[in-house]
Amino acid sequence: MFKNQSPPLSLGEKPQTKRRTCVSFLVFFLSPATTLSLIRRRRRRRRRRRRKVVVKMSVERMQGSSVGIRSLSSSSSFPTRFQYSSASSDHARCGSPTWMGKGLSCVCIKRKGPYERISNHLTPLQEERLQRLRLRTKAYFDSSRPDHQEALRALWYATYPDQELHSLISEQWKEMGWQGRDPSTDFRGAGFISLENLLFFAKTFSISFQQLLNKQGGKRATWEYPFAVAGVNITFMIMQMLDLNSLKPRTFTRTVFIQMLSENEWAFDLLYCVAFMVMDKQWLEKNASYMEFNEILKSTRAQLERELLLDDVLRIEDMPSYALLV
């Protein structure tokens, strides 16, 4: 009447025929509530035995680098010191961590230079700047706010210093690469920070900004990407890549970037300028057209992540692609 179907054994698990038979045998003599209680107790004991197993250190190598990840048993407390592994030097280099689910307790990496130790535990300065950057990423563009209107005008005159802007809603905006007469409708994807990024780019690296705006250099496609809208998409891509609004870091790229943020509060804006140059460079190299913009954006993100994880990159200015900016 009852079938005793046992699940397949996992690796290293011994058959427990006698115990399973006893439980099945007791079903006939005990009440359903007592039987259920016994089964639950048995499952709890099994889970406790599994949690007592300490997960061995996992090391993922990348270009001769490694990162040590230590997972503790349920009876252990958080350690104050961590051990590292390296194959080529005394200093463990940065690598891409192997996330180990809820068992992951901490990630600590040794690097060359001033970042001898990169940890997920933030300093007060890092907390302050990260929180400020989070607030920037959450701010929407509000066309009724005078400071937002002034920022939009500043972008126009930084782009076209000798050309007068007739109105904040005008056909003139299409020259910059907005989709319509009102550029505020294009800020919905990334918010006010995308306007700040464009304005930072125009004022800090005006030559590179004008080269991309006017599509100078290289063999251009018949259907080019719209400059301003591309800039909004790049801001959104960087926000996704860095995962700034999550409570706990889920990517090592974010951990490295926060270290850079403690060195320079404008690290996000600088990374934006680098990303724009990388995107345009790949656009030309692949002879892309308008319909391939998303693919170019994905490859741009991949290159940024690779460069941020290089051993000698401690600041945005250390990234190889930073040399593209003029």
Secondary structure, 3 states (H helix, E strand, C coil): CCCCCCCCCCCCCCCCHHHHHHHHHHCCCCCHHHHHHHHHHHHHHHHHHHHCCCCCCEECCECCECCEEEECCCCCCCCCCCCCCCCCCCCCCCCCCCCCHHHEEEEEECCCCCCCCEECCCCHHHHHHHHHHHHHHHCCCCCCCHHHHHHHHHHHHHHCCCCCCCCCCCHHHHHHCCCCCCHHHHHHCCCHHHHHHHHHHHHHCHHHHHHHHCCCCCCCCCCCCCHHHHHHHHHHHHHHHHCCCCCCCCCHHHHHHHHHHHHCCCHHHHHHHHHHHHHHHHHHHCCCCHHHHHHHHHHHHHHHHHHHCCCCCCCHHHCHHHHHCC
